[in-house]
Amino acid sequence: MKIKRFEDLQCWQEARILTKMVYDLVKQKLFSKDYRLQGQTTGAAISTMNNIAEGFTSQSNREFIRFLNYARRSTGEVQSCLYIALDQNYISKEQFEKVYQQAEKTRKLIDGLTRYLRAKLSKRA
């Protein structure tokens, strides 16, 4: 399948699911009152999605890889924020695990795409 739009990328699709999951979490009563953590967590999830899209539209594999690296780091930020939410009893261990695993799945797909793009670049060299 030829990828024509960023929406066709599996990593972007999974990042979108991650973002939805994060938004569902931060709407919970206790979490919703911690504005700083709420903003940090949603911002990191949004950054994951947006950096994949922005990199794709750069029309340069080098730039795309750079933006995928930003997206990858943002998944780690989401995971770190989840620990804070768990430690503050804003979310349950089950909720933590579910969203943490989605971030992990997204990161692995980003890593796979990055490896693919790096291989394409090294073939040109």
C-alpha positions as CSV (number, residue, x, y, z in Angstrom):
1,M,0.0,0.0,0.0
2,K,1.3,3.4,-1.0
3,I,1.3,5.9,1.8
4,K,-0.1,9.2,0.4
5,R,-1.2,11.0,3.5
6,F,0.0,11.1,7.1
7,E,-3.3,9.6,8.1
8,D,-2.3,6.4,6.3
9,L,0.7,5.9,8.7
10,Q,0.0,3.3,11.3
11,C,2.1,5.1,13.9
12,W,0.0,8.3,13.4
13,Q,-3.2,6.2,13.7
14,E,-1.9,4.7,17.0
15,A,-0.9,8.1,18.2
16,R,-4.4,9.3,17.6
17,I,-5.7,6.5,19.7
18,L,-3.2,7.4,22.4
19,T,-4.3,11.0,22.4
20,K,-8.0,10.0,22.7
21,M,-7.1,7.7,25.6
22,V,-5.2,10.5,27.3
23,Y,-8.1,13.0,26.9
24,D,-10.4,10.4,28.4
25,L,-8.1,10.1,31.4
26,V,-7.7,13.8,32.1
27,K,-11.5,14.3,32.2
28,Q,-11.7,12.3,35.4
29,K,-12.5,14.3,38.5
30,L,-9.2,14.4,40.3
31,F,-7.0,14.5,37.2
32,S,-9.1,17.3,35.7
33,K,-8.3,19.6,38.7
34,D,-4.5,19.3,38.2
35,Y,-4.3,21.8,35.4
36,R,-0.5,21.6,35.0
37,L,-0.3,17.8,34.8
38,Q,-3.4,17.7,32.6
39,G,-1.9,20.2,30.1
40,Q,1.5,18.5,30.2
41,T,0.0,15.0,29.5
42,T,-2.4,16.2,26.7
43,G,0.4,18.3,25.2
44,A,2.7,15.4,25.0
45,A,0.1,13.2,23.4
46,I,-0.8,16.0,20.9
47,S,2.9,16.5,20.2
48,T,3.2,12.8,19.3
49,M,0.5,13.0,16.7
50,N,1.5,16.4,15.3
51,N,5.2,15.6,14.9
52,I,4.4,12.5,12.9
53,A,2.2,14.6,10.6
54,E,4.6,17.5,10.4
55,G,7.5,15.2,9.6
56,F,5.6,13.4,6.9
57,T,4.6,16.7,5.2
58,S,8.3,17.9,5.2
59,Q,8.9,15.9,2.0
60,S,12.4,15.1,3.2
61,N,13.4,11.8,4.9
62,R,16.0,13.5,7.0
63,E,13.4,16.0,8.3
64,F,10.9,13.2,8.7
65,I,13.3,11.3,10.9
66,R,14.0,14.4,13.0
67,F,10.3,14.9,13.6
68,L,9.8,11.1,14.3
69,N,12.4,11.5,17.0
70,Y,10.4,14.3,18.6
71,A,7.3,12.2,18.4
72,R,9.1,9.3,20.1
73,R,10.3,11.5,22.9
74,S,6.7,12.7,23.4
75,T,5.5,9.1,24.0
76,G,8.0,8.9,26.8
77,E,6.7,12.1,28.2
78,V,3.2,10.7,28.2
79,Q,4.4,7.6,30.0
80,S,6.2,9.7,32.7
81,C,3.1,11.8,33.2
82,L,1.1,8.6,33.7
83,Y,3.4,7.7,36.6
84,I,2.7,11.0,38.2
85,A,-1.1,10.6,37.7
86,L,-0.8,7.1,39.2
87,D,1.2,8.2,42.2
88,Q,-1.4,11.0,42.9
89,N,-4.2,8.4,42.7
90,Y,-5.8,10.2,39.7
91,I,-5.9,7.0,37.7
92,S,-6.0,3.3,38.5
93,K,-3.2,0.8,37.9
94,E,-5.4,-0.7,35.2
95,Q,-5.9,2.7,33.4
96,F,-2.2,3.3,33.8
97,E,-1.3,0.0,32.1
98,K,-3.7,0.4,29.3
99,V,-2.5,3.9,28.3
100,Y,1.1,3.1,29.0
101,Q,1.0,0.1,26.6
102,Q,-0.7,2.3,23.9
103,A,2.2,4.8,24.2
104,E,4.7,1.8,24.0
105,K,2.9,0.5,20.9
106,T,3.0,3.9,19.3
107,R,6.7,4.3,20.1
108,K,7.6,0.9,18.6
109,L,5.8,1.8,15.3
110,I,7.6,5.2,15.2
111,D,10.9,3.3,15.8
112,G,10.1,0.9,12.9
113,L,9.3,3.7,10.5
114,T,12.5,5.5,11.6
115,R,14.6,2.4,10.9
116,Y,12.9,2.1,7.5
117,L,13.6,5.7,6.6
118,R,17.3,5.5,7.8
119,A,17.8,2.4,5.6
120,K,16.4,4.3,2.6
121,L,18.8,7.1,3.3
122,S,21.8,4.8,3.7
123,K,21.1,3.1,0.3
124,R,21.3,6.5,-1.4
125,A,24.7,7.3,0.1
